[in-house]
Amino acid sequence: MIKKSLAALTLVLTLSPLVGAHAQRAREVVPVVQPGGDIPKHYSPESEGTDYERRVVMVPMRDGVKLQTIIIVPKGATNAPILMDRTPYNATARSTRSTSTRMVNALPFENEQFVKNGYIIVWQDTRGKFGSEGDYTMIMPVAGPLNKTGVDHSTDAYDTIDWLVNKANLPESNGRVGMIGSSYEGYTTAMALLNPHPALRAAAPESPIIDGWMGDDWFHYGAFRQLMLGFVAMQSGEKGFAASPSHGGGDDYDVFREAGSAGDWARARGFDQLPAFKRVIANPEYSANWSGQGVDKLLAANPSDVPTLWVHPIWDQEDGYGAIRSFEALRAAGKTGNNHLILGPWSHSQVNRATGGRSLGPLNWDGDTVEHYWKRMVLPFFNEHLKDGPPSNMPVATVYNTGEDRWEKLTTWPLACEKGCPSPLTPIYLAADGGLGFQAGPAGSDSYVSDPAKPVPFLPRPFSMQRSVYTPEWPTWLVSDQRSVDGRPDVMTYRSEVLTAPVRVSGAPIAEILARTTGTDGDFVVKVIDVFPQESASNPTMGGYQLAIALDIFRGRYRDSFSDPSPIPAGKVQKYKFRLPTVNHVFQPGHRIMIQVQSSLFPLYDRNPQTYVPNIFNAKKGDYKAATITLERGANGSKVWLPVVPVDQSAAMAR
């Protein structure tokens, strides 16, 4: 026992200097909180085993502002082309599908085919958003009267490309750049075509925002798309994504109707803090604020030689105006060799979704149209111009025939129009007893009551977007069954006899409504509809389906001038003539052609009070009054000019 105690004492004495030193170190506390905190300036979760390198750089613009630019380079790349997308939607998030070690899986679906073909991929935050410096302006106008800064999306694209093709900055590139993007990213792509950098060799604006008043995002011919208000808040409320206000109810129909005007709804939710919103409500007409931003006009005045694919979804529920109008404007300006159109059977930005190219709502296609788009159209086109690949042989127009379920390559587009096309437009007339025909009937009229207290819903109720338009119903609402409103006393329906032969329409229908109203303002919604046979054994869902192939809205105060509105003279016939979205469709034998006319499409579009007020955003509840609308029929009455094409002629135009 004594021996054990002595041994223990000896061990303690031996270790005591070490124990003391350890205790001393333990007392030296290192602060947990260090300068700069735990978040580094840059972090990437990719491991060392990746087949690519991700670089985050701040690229200087001509005014000294630096834009965050994410460059993803395949390891071992040499002489590689560059594909760039400029986005206000967070370049870091947009460029990341996963944290995979393989570049093809790490980047988003829309980059997939380019990654497989050795491209360097570039994503950039636009000025003032997310990681970029500078001030953000929603849909920033080109430098000039509306923008005195001297910089815009065109100059920023030029300066970025200039930096990228400098071998000192990106030695792996071949000095050629292509740009692509959808929606707002389509707008930044289109803007790069104004005074383009010589290294910009190809572009593909998909569903670009081109004219926000005429038919993209904010207005359609003066009718305000109030369900886009949440997007305004999300984009302009802060540098990242701001919170959008709740709609505050279970049915947007009730929420917006009870709020009064779109301006009242927005102001009650703090939108008057947002400069972007204040610009919108201060310019309800087509003022210089809007027309000066019309990119199609700017492009036509300054046409480039950059080979361009204008990508236009047929049922684009957000930006169904810009691509087709830019294509037409540039070709009218003489740029016929380098501008091409793709007209696909899609909703807005559907081409950027990995799944879904085989259908749209109830419509099923023969094959994956999105896969076809990327592999057989876009990639060969970019390879031709950025890699000296084989000729892509892109025709003037590659359009989907939505009635015969197939792609067509055409040597001209459109096939029918008011003038300068292979075929003229053909009128189809509203007739008595809800009839519709290519021969005008006797003069007559039909009346309905449009009541702002009971507007026609654009989708069956209840419908709630809560904070933004991005709900499951939103992408497919344009192909929703119009039987949901057929039969309402305020929806006038006209249908043809059952067709005994196919009728092909290829171009843009034009509505020409001759009408009287007891009010002093009013809207007109016109729909061109394919009515399917009542019986469909192979696809019962489509039995009797009323498929709108084209529809739009027109605000009556702009019937004489988009920039100078005027009251409608009560009780006097007025003409409301406006273009509908572009179609390429065949009404099959056994189907019917239908035209529907109504005066509201709510709550997507704000209600017209039907009493003329200087600014509908400021309309009071007492201004909203029912009005009786009378449609005139007969040879000099209401009609829709259809782009009817003889079958033999359309075949001759195809290659």
PyMOL commands that set and color helices and strands:
alter all, ss='L'
color gray80, all
select helices_A, chain A and resi 2-27+91-94+103-106+109-116+153-164+184-191+226-236+252-259+262-267+271-273+275-282+288-291+295-301+322-332+350-352+369-386+432-434+474-479+482-484+540-542+556-558+616-618+621-623+647-653
alter helices_A, ss='H'
color red, helices_A
select strands_A, chain A and resi 52-60+66-74+80-87+120-125+173-182+200-206+219-220+223-224+308-313+339-344+359-360+363-364+397-401+406-410+426-430+436-437+444-450+492-495+503-507+510-517+523-531+546-555+574-579+583-587+592-598+627-633+639-642+644-645
alter strands_A, ss='S'
color yellow, strands_A
deselect
rebuild
show_as cartoon
